[in-house]
């Protein structure tokens, strides 16, 4: 595999989107067969002839070329407009996951790899890292176990993949559900929101289970009964079948970890992360929770006082799961005169995108050019090329509005991963940002809440990480970093939406885009940044803690709902609604963040520390941006995160900026 040559970019796009279900199935099967045939050949390499290039290099290249053909197919399970295509794409994803488990448990391939290393360990840094990570992948798939235990491990891993795919599919199926409300239960909602709802024949309205419907309703609807109904259905997504698959998966994960000699699944996962052990995670979370609870109790007292205004005759009020977003919003309105519905008018999507692009282009020395009439999977999808100098270096899609069967949150997806081709040129990466903003209405364009703008900056940060990489191998390309660091580069970029100078760029009233957010309103928004921050971050800590509880257990059969309720109620201070099963819709814990949810808080430490350089040197300082690009985004996973952060900061990282960002007084942080 040749050295990367960024002067030569391969920017051909070898995919289409209008596949039939049969084409998806046939191409998926053909590519799996081709990969196995290619690896069978690798496995027959005489051990005396094994070299880095024909063993590690060939395995990396074969799997990379395979993934770059099949990933556009499996991506259709999340964005495809044809239900049958989505189903077949999901089946393809499951088969690929099972195939990879079996490949990395192949003793014949492992022997060739070990023979190559025994003869000559590469001196090149990236090659050495590829050797280390590849061998570790085989060991973690049982290659140091006897054949019987290895076969059992493979069986358990493949069962897990089947259950994970079924889990995610049920969530998407159930997001097409809705809650029916009458006109009185829409008090507090904007005319734009109401216009976007489907009406029943008897004059009622349907609140969908997509993010663009659920969260605005919970934040603004005056009707407690309506909020309760929406909260209840949203926290039952996935249903009892998902609870069963979730509990089975936790048990299978633990059994697999024990087979490999680990105490439990959390120890297995964390062994390869920054945190290293569950004990270190808990040593991070426990004192943080205690600090946050000081503010959390203050927040709760304020929310109860606001609820008291609506229920003056009730003596023993509590804040319920369907209350906290609403009263948090009322708090901002009353104390800071902040009305999210009014603020939205200053954030039409296209104005936000234009301003955001200007900021990212200035920081990273690139240009985003929209491609007219692109070939995409849906007419609303936009497609851009990323240009540096006069060369195209990457591409990205933007699919930003909800529709039936689509992935129902926000995420950045790799479609083609970057790597150095055998001819020395560099494969231009392709990514996609998938989200669910409120669609345009008959009277207004798509309008974003300020939280949505922050989400957009975060997800686009992932796009930059994925597309501006210069890593030689896909194993380290872009966001292929340790899970408890992967959020940090994009979390760092969220800070721009809390600065007046950049908010001016991002805002413009939809009726007159020359009118930016008024300066006094921006000041109030910044002042209100940490309104309810105690509750908000306790909620995040709750998710991290319940994840650790689940994955340090041998099994949670029949107990996952009670464990979830106990952890959330105790830590967040607000109970989940009785009769709900939120874990059945907790896609992160079945989609790559198992034993890793703490990473959102963990990585925030490094995100806020890295931002201190921009605070000091200028938010639009191209040199600081170039240093961030060179030290953080381009390397991907080629170096340890601590080394990347320290190189960018010029010192060891610390947590001072993190505690400040959460609204914790320094006296509580020491």
DOPAGU-855942 format. One record per residue (C-alpha): x, y, z. Coordinates in steps of 0.05 Angstrom, whole numbers, plus 32768, in hexadecimal, padded with zeros to 4 digits. Layout:
REM DOPAGU-855942
XYZ ...
REM end
This chain:
REM DOPAGU-855942
800080008000 801F80417FEA 802D80818010 7FF580B3800E 7FFC80E87FD9 7FCD81217FE7 7FE281437FA6 7FBE810A7F82 7F7580FF7F95 7F4780C97F7B 7F0380EB7F7D 7EDB80BB7F52 7E9A80A77F75 7E8C805D7F68 7E4580587F80 7DFC80657F6F 7DBD806B7F9A 7D8380507F71 7D8F80067F82 7D577FD47F81 7D527FA57FBD 7D6B7F6C7F91 7DA87F957F7B 7DBA7FA57FC3 7DB67F5C7FD6 7DDC7F437F9A 7E147F777FA0 7E1A7F6B7FEB 7E207F1F7FE1 7E517F267FA7 7E7F7F557FCE 7E7F7F28800B 7E927EED7FE0 7EC87F157FBD 7EE67F2B8000 7EE77EE4801B 7F087ECB7FDA 7F3C7F027FDF 7F4B7EF28029 7F4D7EA7801A 7F867EB87FEB 7FA97EE18021 7FA27EA88052 7FC67E798022 80047EA58021 80407E798034 80577E8F8078 809E7E97805F 80857EC8802A 805B7EF38059 806C7F3D8058 804A7F7B8073 802E7F8C802F 80107F48801D 7FF37F3C8062 7FE17F7A808A 7FE07FA7804D 7FB57F778025 7F847F6B805E 7F7C7FB68067 7F747FC3801D 7F437F8A8012 7F167F9E804B 7F1A7FE78038 7F067FDB7FEF 7ECF7FAE8007 7EB37FE18038 7EB6801A8006 7E897FF17FD7 7E577FD6800A 7E5280138039 7E27803B8008 7DF97FFE8007 7DF47FF78052 7DEB80428059 7DA8803A8036 7D8B80178073 7D8E805C8095 7D7A808A805C 7D5A80608024 7D158076800E 7CFE802F7FFC 7CEC80048038 7D017FC48014 7D457FE28003 7D4D7FF7804B 7D3E7FB18062 7D6E7F908031 7DA47FC38042 7D9A7FB2808C 7DA17F68807C 7DE17F788056 7DFD7F9E8092 7DEE7F6380BF 7E107F328090 7E4D7F5F808A 7E537F6480D6 7E507F1980DD 7E837F1080A5 7EB47F3F80C7 7EAE7F198108 7EC07ED880E3 7EFA7EF980BC 7F1C7F1380FB 7F167ECF811B 7F3B7EAB80E2 7F787E8880FB 7F967E7F80B5 7F977ECA80A9 7FB27ED780EF 7FEC7EA780E3 80017ECC80A4 7FFF7F0F80C9 80287EF58102 805B7ED780D2 80637F1A80AF 80707F3D80F1 80A07F088109 80CA7F1380CB 80CA7F5E80CC 80A57F9180F6 809A7FD180CD 80BE801080E1 808C804080C3 805F805C80FA 801C805280D7 802F800D80C1 80447FFA8107 800280148122 7FDC7FEC80ED 80017FAD8103 7FF17FB9814C 7FA77FC88142 7F9C7F908110 7FBB7F5B813D 7F937F768178 7F537F6F814F 7F627F268143 7F727F1A818C 7F327F3C81A1 7F0D7F0C8173 7F297ECF8195 7F697EBD8170 7F8C7EAE81B2 7F537E7F81C6 7F4D7E3681B4 7F227E248177 7EE57E1181A1 7EE37E5281C9 7EF27E7B818B 7EB77E5B8166 7E8A7E6B81A2 7EA37EB381A3 7E947EBB8159 7E4E7E9F8163 7E3F7ED0819C 7E5B7F0B8174 7E307EF98138 7DF27EF38164 7E017F38817F 7E047F568139 7DC07F378127 7DA17F548166 7DC17F99815C 7DA67F9E8115 7D5F7F88812A 7D617FBA8164 7D727FF68137 7D3F7FE08103 7D067FDF8136 7D178025814D 7D1280408106 7CD1801B80FA 7CB180388139 7CC680808129 7C8E807F80F6 7C5D807D8131 7C3B80BB814B 7C1480D88186 7BD080F68177 7BC081398199 7B88816B8193 7B8E81B58186 7B8F81C681D1 7BCD819B81D9 7BF281C581A6 7BF1820581CF 7C37822281D1 7C4A8204818E 7C5C82318153 7C2F82388117 7C68821C80ED 7C6B81DD8118 7C1F81D38116 7C1E81DC80CA 7C5081A380C3 7C24817180E8 7BF7813E80C8 7BAD814680D9 7B7C810E80E5 7B36810C80C8 7B188122810A 7B438161810D 7B7A8148813C 7BC5814B8130 7BFD8117812E 7C4081238151 7C7480F7812F 7CAC80D38154 7CE580F5812F 7D1381258154 7CF98161812D 7CB48155814A 7CC08138818F 7CF1816981AE 7CD081AA8197 7C8E818F81B2 7CAC817B81F6 7CCD81C081FB 7C9181EB81E8 7C4E81C781F1 7C2881E3822D 7BFE81A48231 7C1C81768266 7BEF813C824E 7C0981468207 7C528148821D 7C48810A8247 7C2A80E3820C 7C6480F881DE 7C9880E78213 7C7880A3821F 7C77808D81D6 7CBC80A981C8 7CD980828203 7CB8804181EC 7CD9804181A7 7CF37FFC8197 7CC17FD981C4 7CC77F9B81EF 7CEB7F7481B9 7D237FA681BC 7D277F9E8208 7D2F7F5381FE 7D657F5B81C8 7D887F9081F1 7D8C7F64822F 7DA17F288205 7DD87F5281E5 7DF37F698228 7DF77F21823F 7E197F0A81FE 7E4A7F448201 7E5E7F318247 7E667EE88235 7E927EFA81FA 7EBD7F278226 7EC67EF0825A 7EDA7EBF8224 7F127EF08212 7F297EF5825A 7F097F37826C 7EE17F4282AC 7EA57F5D8284 7E937F818243 7EA57FC5825F 7EEC7FAE826F 7EF07F908229 7EDB7FD08206 7F0280018231 7F427FDA822C 7F4C7FFC81E8 7F31804181FA 7F50807F821A 7F2F806F825D 7F4B8027825F 7F1E800D8297 7ED7801482B3 7EF6802982F5 7F17806482D3 7ED5807782B2 7EB2807582F5 7EEA809D8315 7EDA80D282E0 7E8E80CE82E4 7E8180C8832F 7EA281098346 7E86812D8309 7E408117831B 7E4981318362 7E5E81758348 7E2681768316 7DF28164834A 7E0081A5836E 7DE981CA8331 7DB581958320 7D8F819F8361 7D9081EA8355 7D7481DF830E 7D3E81B08328 7D2881E3835C 7D2082178325 7CF981E882F8 7CCA81D78331 7CBF82218340 7CAB822B82F7 7C7C81F082F9 7C5D820C8339 7C468248830F 7C1C821882E5 7C0481F08321 7BFE8223835B 7BD181F68386 7BFD81B88385 7C2D81B083C0 7C5A817783AC 7C7081828364 7CA3815A833F 7CC4816482FC 7CB4812982CF 7CD881108291 7CA481348266 7CAD8175828D 7CF78187828F 7D01819E8246 7CC181C9824B 7CD381EC828C 7D1B81F48276 7D008219823A 7CD282438267 7D0E82538294 7D3382708258 7CF582988244 7CE782B48289 7D2D82C382A3 7D5282D28263 7D1982E68234 7D2F82AF8205 7CF9829181D9 7D14825781AF 7CDA825E817E 7CEE82A78171 7D388297816E 7D2A82628138 7D14829A810A 7D5C82B18108 7D78826D80F5 7D5D825780B1 7D838219809D 7DA48235805F 7DBD82738084 7DDA824680BB 7DFC821A8087 7E1982568062 7E36827380A3 7E4F823080BC 7E7182218079 7E948265807C 7EAF825580C2 7EC7820F80B1 7EE58226806F 7F0B825E8092 7F25823080C8 7F3B81F6809D 7F4E8217805B 7F1B81F38030 7EE082058004 7E9C81E28001 7E7C81E17FBC 7E3581C87FB3 7E2B81987F78 7DED81A97F50 7DBA81717F43 7DE2813A7F65 7DD180F17F63 7DB680E47FA9 7D8580B67FCE 7D5280ED7FD8 7D41812F7FB6 7D4D81597FF5 7D9581407FFC 7DCD81717FED 7E13815D7FD5 7E5481847FDC 7E9C817E7FC8 7ED481957FF6 7F0C81B97FD2 7F5181CC7FEB 7F7781F97FBB 7F6181E17F77 7F5781987F8B 7F1981727FA2 7F2C814E7FE2 7EE981327FFA 7E9D81337FF4 7E6281348023 7E16812C801F 7DE38150804B 7DA1812D8059 7D80815A808C 7D35814E808F 7D0C811580AD 7CE580E28084 7CC7809E8091 7CF98066809E 7D35809580A2 7D69809680DA 7D4680C1810E 7D7F80E78131 7DBD810B8119 7DFE80E98102 7E3880EE80D3 7E4280B080A8 7E8080998082 7E6C8083803C 7EB1807D801C 7EEC807E804B 7F2E809F8038 7F6E8077802E 7FAC80738003 7FA080497FC5 7FD580187FAB 7FE680497F73 7FF8807E7FA7 7FBC80AB7F9D 7F8C80BB7FD5 7F4480A37FD7 7F1880E17FE0 7EE980D3801A 7E9D80DC8017 7E7280E88055 7E2A80F88064 7E0A8121809A 7DC5810580AA 7D95812D80D5 7D4D813D80E3 7D41818880E4 7CFB81A580DD 7CEB81A68092 7CD781E6806E 7C8E81F88073 7C5F821D8044 7C6F825E8068 7CB782578080 7CF98234806F 7D178200809D 7D24822580DF 7D55820C8113 7D568215815D 7D98822A817A 7DA281E38194 7D9981CB814D 7DD081FB8136 7DFE81DE816B 7DEC81978153 7DFC81AC810C 7E4181C68120 7E4E81858146 7E3A8156810E 7E5F818080DA 7E9C817B8106 7E97812F80FD 7E92813A80B2 7ED3816380B4 7EF5812D80DC 7EE080F880AA 7EEF811F806B 7F2E8146807A 7F56810A8092 7F9980F98073 7FA180B58095 7FBF80808068 7F928048807E 7F4680458089 7F53802480CB 7F6A806880E3 7F45809580B2 7F1C80D080CC 7EF180BD8108 7F118078810E 7F2C808E8152 7F2180758199 7ED6807981AA 7EE180A581E7 7F0580D881BB 7ED980D6817D 7EA9810C8196 7EDF813D81AC 7EF2815C8169 7EA9816D8158 7E97818181A0 7ECF81B4819D 7EAE81D48160 7E6B81DC8183 7E8A821781A9 7E838245816C 7E3782488174 7E40826981B9 7E6982A481A0 7E4982E68189 7E7982F18150 7E6782AE8130 7E1D82B08141 7E1982EE8115 7E3282C580DB 7E02828D80E9 7DC282B580F1 7D9382DD80C5 7D4882E480CD 7D2482B9809B 7CFB82F68083 7D388322807E 7D7B82FD8083 7DA1833F808B 7D83834280D2 7DB1831A8100 7DA383058147 7DA083448171 7DDD834E819D 7DB5835181DD 7D92830F81CC 7DD582ED81BE 7DEE83058201 7DB082E78223 7DB982A681FE 7E0282A18214 7DEE82B3825C 7DB9827C825A 7DE98248823D 7DEC8221827E 7DA382278290 7D9181E182A9 7DD881CA8298 7DD981A282D9 7D9D817882C3 7DB58174827B 7DFA815A828C 7DE0812D82C4 7DB4810E828E 7DF281008264 7E1680E482A1 7DD980B882AE 7DDF8099826A 7E29808D8274 7E1C806D82B9 7DE4803F82A2 7E1080298268 7E4780178299 7E157FF382C6 7DFB7FCA828C 7E3F7FB78271 7E617FA682B3 7E287F7582C1 7E287F2B82AE 7DE17F348295 7DA77F6382A0 7D707F33828B 7D2D7F5082A1 7D507F8882C7 7D657FBA8292 7D287FE7829A 7D2F7FEB82E6 7D7A7FF782E0 7D6D802F82AF 7D37804E82DA 7D61804A831A 7D9E806A82FA 7D7980A282D6 7D4C80B28312 7D8780B58342 7DB880D98316 7D8F810782EA 7D5F81158324 7D23810F82F5 7D0180CB82F0 7CF180A882AF 7CA780A0829F 7C89806182BC 7C77802E8286 7CAF80448258 7CEC801D8240 7D1E80528229 7D56801F8221 7D2E7FFE81E8 7D3B803D81BE 7D82804C81D7 7DA380408194 7DE8805681AC 7DEF801A81DB 7DE07FEB81A2 7E058012816D 7E4E801A8181 7E4B804181C3 7E44800481F0 7E718011822D 7E818052820A 7E4A80848218 7E7680A5824D 7E9E80BD8211 7E7080F88205 7E8481158249 7ECB80FA8247 7EDA81188203 7EBB815A8218 7EF681638247 7F268163820B 7EF6818A81DE 7EF281C5820E 7F3C81C3821C 7F4C81C681D1 7F1D820181C9 7F48822B81F8 7F79823581BF 7F4382548193 7F2A827F81CD 7F71829A81D5 7F86829F818C 7F4482AF8168 7F0682898154 7F158292810A 7F60828F810E 7F76826780D1 7FB8825480F0 7F968236812E 7F64821480FF 7F9E81F880D6 7FBF81DD8115 7F7D81BD8129 7F77819E80E4 7FBE818580E4 7FC1816B812C 7F7A81538139 7F51814780F9 7F83812F80C6 7FA680F880EF 7F6580D38101 7F7880968129 7FC180928114 7FD780AD8158 7FBF80A7819F 7F8C80DE81B1 7FB780F881EA 7FF0810381B9 7FC281288188 7FA5815581BE 7FE8816481DE 80068176819A 7FCE81A7818C 7FCE81C781D1 801A81C681DB 800E81AA8221 7FEB81718246 7F9F81788246 7F78818B8285 7F2F818F829A 7F2981D882AF 7F0681F18270 7ED781B58272 7EBE81C482B8 7EB5820D82A6 7E8C81FA8268 7E5C81D18293 7E4D820D82BE 7E7081F182FB 7E918222832A 7EDD8218832F 7ED8820F837B 7EB081CF836E 7EE281B8833A 7F1F81B58366 
REM end
